[in-house]
Amino acid sequence: MADLSSLLKQIPVDDIAKQLGIDESVAEAAVQQVVPGLVAGLAANAEDPKGAASLEKALSHDRGAVHKKKVSEIDTEDGKKIVKNVYGDKQDAVANTLAASATKASAAGDVTGDIIKQILPIVAPIVLAWLAEQFLGGKKEEPAAKEEESSSGGIGDLLGGLLGGGSSSGSSNSTGDLLGGLLGGLLGGGKK
């Protein structure tokens, strides 16, 4: 079963640091919060059957081997759309929450909401491409899930497992649990 650490390995932290002109430790601390924050936001949206169906449709969008691209080649406009769909009008509040979590979790106290907002649209297409690979098994067609089944299985189960629904060992799961709780409350179980 896939876990958050295997997703985090897909993120080109050094390239993000160079692209944004920030220290690699700051980029690492930000990414360590952004990835579970995106997963938590996706999970909150997937709690609603329509949100789950929309996410499953988004996963069928071919983003190519986005994790093998340089940051400058990633479609950040697609990333901005993903972030807007995940967080709605709460993007600033989420960015600030993630920045505060990064500051608490790391010695890199230079993680700001602005850095998080710059990293989110870079990382979002990578996260969705990776989720699509896990969920669709490399196939690019839409899953044949029924709308009423979507929230109680399928993508919801995958996202829940990434956030700590599986094994309870490792810091990634505790980070996922913390962020899942923070963002779940902030997003109210799905953006409106």
C-alpha positions as CSV (number, residue, x, y, z in Angstrom):
1,M,0.0,0.0,0.0
2,A,1.2,3.5,-0.9
3,D,2.1,5.8,1.9
4,L,2.8,9.5,2.4
5,S,6.6,9.0,2.4
6,S,6.6,7.5,-1.1
7,L,4.6,10.5,-2.3
8,L,7.0,12.9,-0.6
9,K,9.9,11.3,-2.5
10,Q,8.3,12.4,-5.8
11,I,8.7,16.1,-4.9
12,P,11.8,17.8,-6.3
13,V,12.6,19.8,-3.2
14,D,16.1,21.0,-4.4
15,D,14.6,22.2,-7.7
16,I,11.7,24.0,-5.9
17,A,14.3,25.7,-3.6
18,K,16.3,26.9,-6.7
19,Q,13.2,28.0,-8.6
20,L,11.9,30.1,-5.6
21,G,15.3,31.3,-4.5
22,I,14.9,29.9,-1.0
23,D,17.1,27.7,1.2
24,E,16.6,24.0,0.6
25,S,15.8,23.4,4.3
26,V,13.0,25.9,4.1
27,A,11.7,24.2,0.9
28,E,11.9,20.8,2.6
29,A,10.0,22.1,5.7
30,A,7.3,23.6,3.5
31,V,6.9,20.6,1.3
32,Q,6.6,18.4,4.4
33,Q,3.5,20.4,5.3
34,V,2.1,21.1,1.8
35,V,1.9,17.5,0.7
36,P,-0.1,16.2,3.7
37,G,-2.1,19.5,3.6
38,L,-3.1,18.8,0.0
39,V,-4.0,15.2,0.8
40,A,-6.0,16.4,3.8
41,G,-7.8,18.9,1.6
42,L,-8.5,16.3,-1.1
43,A,-9.8,13.9,1.6
44,A,-12.1,16.6,3.0
45,N,-13.5,17.2,-0.5
46,A,-13.8,13.5,-1.1
47,E,-16.1,13.1,1.9
48,D,-18.9,14.5,-0.3
49,P,-20.0,12.1,-3.1
50,K,-19.9,14.9,-5.7
51,G,-16.5,16.0,-4.5
52,A,-15.2,12.4,-4.7
53,A,-16.7,12.1,-8.2
54,S,-15.0,15.4,-9.2
55,L,-11.7,14.3,-7.8
56,E,-11.9,10.9,-9.6
57,K,-12.5,12.8,-12.9
58,A,-9.6,15.1,-12.2
59,L,-7.4,12.0,-11.6
60,S,-8.1,10.8,-15.1
61,H,-6.6,14.1,-16.6
62,D,-3.3,13.1,-18.2
63,R,-0.5,15.2,-16.5
64,G,2.2,13.0,-17.9
65,A,5.3,12.1,-15.9
66,V,5.0,15.4,-14.0
67,H,7.2,14.2,-11.2
68,K,10.1,13.7,-13.7
69,K,9.8,17.3,-15.0
70,K,11.8,20.2,-13.9
71,V,9.8,22.7,-11.7
72,S,10.0,25.2,-14.5
73,E,8.2,22.7,-16.8
74,I,5.3,22.0,-14.4
75,D,2.0,23.6,-15.4
76,T,1.5,25.8,-12.4
77,E,-1.7,27.2,-13.9
78,D,-3.1,23.7,-13.6
79,G,-1.7,23.7,-10.1
80,K,-3.5,26.9,-9.2
81,K,-6.8,25.4,-10.5
82,I,-6.2,22.3,-8.4
83,V,-5.5,24.4,-5.3
84,K,-8.6,26.6,-5.8
85,N,-10.7,23.5,-6.2
86,V,-9.3,21.9,-3.1
87,Y,-9.4,24.9,-0.7
88,G,-11.9,27.3,-2.3
89,D,-11.8,30.7,-0.8
90,K,-9.8,29.4,2.2
91,Q,-6.5,29.3,0.4
92,D,-4.8,32.1,2.5
93,A,-6.0,30.6,5.8
94,V,-4.7,27.1,4.8
95,A,-1.4,28.6,3.6
96,N,-1.0,30.3,7.0
97,T,-1.9,27.2,8.9
98,L,0.6,25.1,6.9
99,A,3.3,27.7,7.4
100,A,2.7,27.7,11.2
101,S,2.9,23.9,11.2
102,A,6.1,24.0,9.2
103,T,7.6,26.4,11.7
104,K,6.6,24.2,14.6
105,A,7.9,21.0,13.0
106,S,11.2,22.3,11.8
107,A,14.2,24.5,12.7
108,A,13.5,26.3,9.4
109,G,11.5,29.1,10.8
110,D,11.5,31.0,7.5
111,V,8.5,29.2,6.1
112,T,5.8,31.8,5.4
113,G,2.3,31.7,4.0
114,D,3.7,33.3,0.9
115,I,6.2,30.5,0.4
116,I,3.5,27.9,0.9
117,K,1.3,29.7,-1.7
118,Q,4.2,29.6,-4.2
119,I,4.8,25.9,-3.5
120,L,1.2,24.7,-3.6
121,P,0.7,25.1,-7.4
122,I,4.0,23.4,-8.1
123,V,3.3,20.4,-5.9
124,A,-0.5,20.0,-6.6
125,P,0.0,18.5,-10.1
126,I,2.6,16.1,-8.8
127,V,0.3,15.0,-6.0
128,L,-2.6,14.5,-8.4
129,A,-0.5,12.6,-11.0
130,W,0.9,10.3,-8.2
131,L,-2.6,9.7,-6.8
132,A,-3.9,8.9,-10.3
133,E,-1.1,6.4,-10.7
134,Q,-2.1,4.8,-7.3
135,F,-5.8,5.0,-7.9
136,L,-6.0,4.1,-11.6
137,G,-3.0,1.9,-11.7
138,G,-1.5,3.8,-14.6
139,K,-4.7,3.8,-16.7
140,K,-5.9,7.1,-17.9
141,E,-9.6,6.4,-18.1
142,E,-12.1,7.5,-15.5
143,P,-12.9,4.9,-12.8
144,A,-16.4,3.4,-13.1
145,A,-17.4,4.3,-9.5
146,K,-20.9,5.1,-8.7
147,E,-21.5,8.5,-7.2
148,E,-23.0,7.2,-3.9
149,E,-20.1,4.7,-3.5
150,S,-17.4,7.3,-4.0
151,S,-17.3,8.8,-0.5
152,S,-17.2,5.4,1.3
153,G,-14.5,3.8,-0.7
154,G,-12.2,4.2,-3.7
155,I,-10.4,7.5,-3.6
156,G,-11.6,8.3,-0.1
157,D,-10.0,5.1,1.2
158,L,-6.7,5.9,-0.6
159,L,-6.6,9.4,0.8
160,G,-7.6,8.2,4.3
161,G,-4.8,5.6,4.2
162,L,-2.3,8.3,3.3
163,L,-3.4,10.4,6.2
164,G,-2.8,7.7,8.7
165,G,-5.7,5.4,8.3
166,G,-3.2,2.6,7.8
167,S,-0.2,2.0,10.0
168,S,0.3,4.3,12.9
169,S,4.1,4.2,12.9
170,G,6.3,6.9,11.4
171,S,6.2,10.7,11.6
172,S,4.4,11.1,8.3
173,N,1.3,9.6,9.7
174,S,1.3,11.8,12.8
175,T,1.8,14.8,10.5
176,G,-1.1,13.6,8.4
177,D,-3.3,13.1,11.4
178,L,-2.4,16.6,12.8
179,L,-2.9,18.3,9.4
180,G,-6.0,16.3,8.7
181,G,-7.5,17.5,11.9
182,L,-6.5,21.1,11.4
183,L,-7.5,21.3,7.8
184,G,-10.6,19.2,8.1
185,G,-11.8,21.7,10.7
186,L,-10.8,24.6,8.6
187,L,-12.4,23.2,5.5
188,G,-15.4,21.9,7.3
189,G,-15.2,18.5,5.7
190,G,-15.1,20.0,2.2
191,K,-15.0,23.5,0.7
192,K,-18.2,25.3,-0.1
